[in-house]
Amino acid sequence: MEDEKIIELFFQRSNDALEELDKKYGAAMRKLSKNILGSDEDAKECLNDAYLGIWRAIPPERPSPLFAYVCRVIRNISLKRRRRDTAMMRDRRLNVSLEEISDVIPDGADIAEQIEGSELTATLNGFLKTLDRTNLYIFMRKYWYFDPVSEISSRLGMTDAAVYQRLGRMKKSLYDHLVKQGVLK
C-alpha cells in the first residue's frame, strides 16, 4: 500500500492503519530496534511503543517520507530504552558505533543527543550530501541503523576491510568538514 494511503488510514483512525504500516515497514523497524537493543523481546516492546507514538502523532502530522519518520521514531525509542537499561554499565556493541565518530563530533557528552541538535544536523546533512551513493549507504547503515560491518560488506559484495577503510576515510572527511564549517577548531 502507498504511504499516502496508510497516512489517510491514520487520519480516518482506522485500525487498518497500524496493520498496513506493520506490513510495509514493520520488519525494518524491528531490525533497527534489534540492532540497537540486541534483543528480539525488547525490540518488540519498542515497536509497540513506536506504533502507539505514531498513532498519537498522525494526525495532525503528515510525515513525508513515512519510512524515514517511522525509522526515526523507533530509533529514538530504542536508543532511549538502551540508555535507560545501560545507565550504569556501557553496552560495548552500540557504543562502538557512536564512539567511532565521537572524536569528530564536538563535546563528548551524549553523542546521540548531539546528532539530534538542529545546527549539527544541518552540518552533518551537508557532509552526507558530499558522499557518493556507496559511501552514503555504508555511513548510514553503520551509524544510523547500527548494522555490523560484516552485514554491510556482504550486501555490497565487498570485504570487511574495504568497508572499514571507507569508514576511516569518511571519518577523516567528516572531521575536515566539521572544521571547515566551524563546528570544530
C-alpha positions as CSV (number, residue, x, y, z in Angstrom):
1,M,0.0,0.0,0.0
2,E,1.3,3.5,-0.8
3,D,2.4,5.7,2.1
4,E,-0.2,8.3,1.4
5,K,-3.0,5.7,1.7
6,I,-1.5,4.5,5.0
7,I,-1.4,8.0,6.3
8,E,-5.1,8.5,5.2
9,L,-6.0,5.4,7.3
10,F,-4.4,7.1,10.3
11,F,-6.4,10.3,9.6
12,Q,-9.6,8.1,9.4
13,R,-8.5,6.5,12.7
14,S,-8.9,3.1,11.0
15,N,-7.5,0.1,12.8
16,D,-6.1,-1.0,9.5
17,A,-3.5,1.9,9.6
18,L,-1.2,0.1,12.0
19,E,-1.7,-3.2,10.3
20,E,-0.7,-1.7,6.9
21,L,2.2,0.2,8.5
22,D,3.4,-3.1,10.0
23,K,3.1,-4.9,6.7
24,K,5.1,-2.3,4.9
25,Y,7.7,-1.2,7.4
26,G,7.4,-3.5,10.5
27,A,10.3,-5.7,9.6
28,A,12.7,-2.8,9.0
29,M,11.6,-1.2,12.3
30,R,12.1,-4.4,14.2
31,K,15.5,-4.9,12.7
32,L,16.6,-1.4,13.5
33,S,15.4,-1.7,17.1
34,K,17.1,-5.1,17.5
35,N,20.4,-3.7,16.1
36,I,20.3,-1.1,18.9
37,L,18.9,-3.3,21.7
38,G,20.3,-6.8,20.8
39,S,17.1,-8.5,21.9
40,D,14.0,-9.5,20.0
41,E,11.8,-9.2,23.0
42,D,13.0,-5.6,23.8
43,A,12.7,-4.7,20.1
44,K,9.0,-5.9,20.1
45,E,8.3,-3.8,23.1
46,C,9.8,-0.7,21.5
47,L,7.9,-1.5,18.3
48,N,4.7,-1.4,20.2
49,D,5.7,1.9,21.9
50,A,6.6,3.2,18.4
51,Y,3.2,2.2,17.0
52,L,1.4,3.9,19.9
53,G,3.5,7.1,19.4
54,I,2.8,7.1,15.6
55,W,-0.9,6.5,16.2
56,R,-0.9,9.6,18.6
57,A,1.2,11.8,16.2
58,I,-0.8,11.1,13.0
59,P,-2.9,13.2,12.8
60,P,-2.1,16.1,13.0
61,E,1.3,15.2,11.4
62,R,1.5,14.1,7.8
63,P,5.1,12.7,7.6
64,S,6.9,12.6,4.3
65,P,8.6,10.3,3.7
66,L,6.8,7.9,6.0
67,F,9.7,5.4,6.1
68,A,12.2,8.0,7.4
69,Y,9.6,9.1,10.0
70,V,8.9,5.7,11.4
71,C,12.6,4.8,11.5
72,R,13.3,8.0,13.4
73,V,10.5,7.1,15.9
74,I,11.7,3.5,16.5
75,R,15.4,4.6,16.6
76,N,14.7,7.3,19.2
77,I,12.6,4.9,21.4
78,S,15.2,2.2,21.1
79,L,18.1,4.5,22.0
80,K,16.2,5.9,24.9
81,R,15.5,2.4,26.2
82,R,19.1,1.4,25.7
83,R,20.3,4.4,27.6
84,R,17.9,3.6,30.4
85,D,18.8,-0.1,30.5
86,T,22.5,0.6,30.5
87,A,22.7,3.7,32.6
88,M,25.2,2.2,35.0
89,M,27.1,-0.1,32.5
90,R,28.0,0.6,29.0
91,D,26.9,-1.6,26.1
92,R,30.0,-2.2,24.0
93,R,28.2,-3.1,20.8
94,L,26.2,0.1,20.5
95,N,28.8,2.4,21.9
96,V,31.4,1.2,19.4
97,S,29.5,2.7,16.5
98,L,28.9,6.0,18.3
99,E,32.5,6.1,19.7
100,E,34.0,5.7,16.3
101,I,32.8,9.1,15.3
102,S,32.7,10.7,18.8
103,D,36.2,12.2,18.4
104,V,35.0,14.2,15.4
105,I,31.7,15.3,17.0
106,P,32.1,18.1,19.4
107,D,31.7,17.8,23.2
108,G,31.9,14.1,24.1
109,A,28.8,14.2,26.3
110,D,25.9,12.3,24.8
111,I,26.6,11.8,21.1
112,A,23.2,10.5,20.2
113,E,21.6,13.7,21.6
114,Q,24.1,15.9,19.8
115,I,23.3,14.4,16.5
116,E,19.7,15.3,17.0
117,G,20.6,19.0,17.5
118,S,19.5,21.2,14.6
119,E,22.7,23.0,13.9
120,L,24.8,19.9,14.0
121,T,22.2,18.0,12.0
122,A,22.3,20.6,9.2
123,T,26.1,20.4,9.2
124,L,26.0,16.6,9.1
125,N,23.4,16.6,6.3
126,G,25.8,18.9,4.3
127,F,28.5,16.3,4.8
128,L,26.3,13.4,3.8
129,K,25.5,15.3,0.5
130,T,29.2,15.1,-0.4
131,L,29.2,11.3,-0.2
132,D,28.8,9.1,-3.2
133,R,25.9,6.6,-3.1
134,T,28.0,3.6,-1.8
135,N,29.7,5.7,0.9
136,L,26.4,7.2,1.9
137,Y,24.9,3.7,2.2
138,I,27.9,2.5,4.3
139,F,27.8,5.5,6.6
140,M,24.0,5.4,7.2
141,R,23.9,1.6,7.7
142,K,26.8,1.8,10.2
143,Y,25.9,5.0,12.2
144,W,22.1,5.3,11.8
145,Y,20.9,1.7,11.6
146,F,23.8,0.2,13.6
147,D,24.4,-2.6,11.1
148,P,27.5,-4.7,11.7
149,V,30.3,-4.2,9.1
150,S,30.1,-7.8,8.1
151,E,26.4,-7.3,7.1
152,I,27.2,-4.1,5.2
153,S,30.1,-5.7,3.3
154,S,28.0,-8.7,2.5
155,R,25.2,-6.6,1.0
156,L,27.7,-4.6,-1.1
157,G,29.9,-7.6,-2.2
158,M,32.9,-6.0,-0.5
159,T,35.4,-7.2,2.0
160,D,35.1,-6.1,5.7
161,A,38.5,-4.5,5.3
162,A,37.2,-2.4,2.4
163,V,34.2,-1.2,4.4
164,Y,36.4,-0.3,7.4
165,Q,38.8,1.5,5.1
166,R,35.9,3.6,3.6
167,L,34.6,4.3,7.1
168,G,38.0,5.5,8.2
169,R,38.2,7.9,5.2
170,M,34.7,9.1,5.8
171,K,35.5,9.8,9.4
172,K,38.5,11.9,8.3
173,S,36.4,13.7,5.8
174,L,33.7,14.3,8.4
175,Y,36.3,15.8,10.7
176,D,37.6,18.1,8.0
177,H,34.0,19.1,7.1
178,L,33.3,20.0,10.7
179,V,36.5,22.1,11.0
180,K,35.6,23.9,7.7
181,Q,32.1,24.6,9.0
182,G,33.4,26.0,12.2
183,V,31.9,23.3,14.4
184,L,35.4,22.1,15.4
185,K,38.6,24.1,15.8
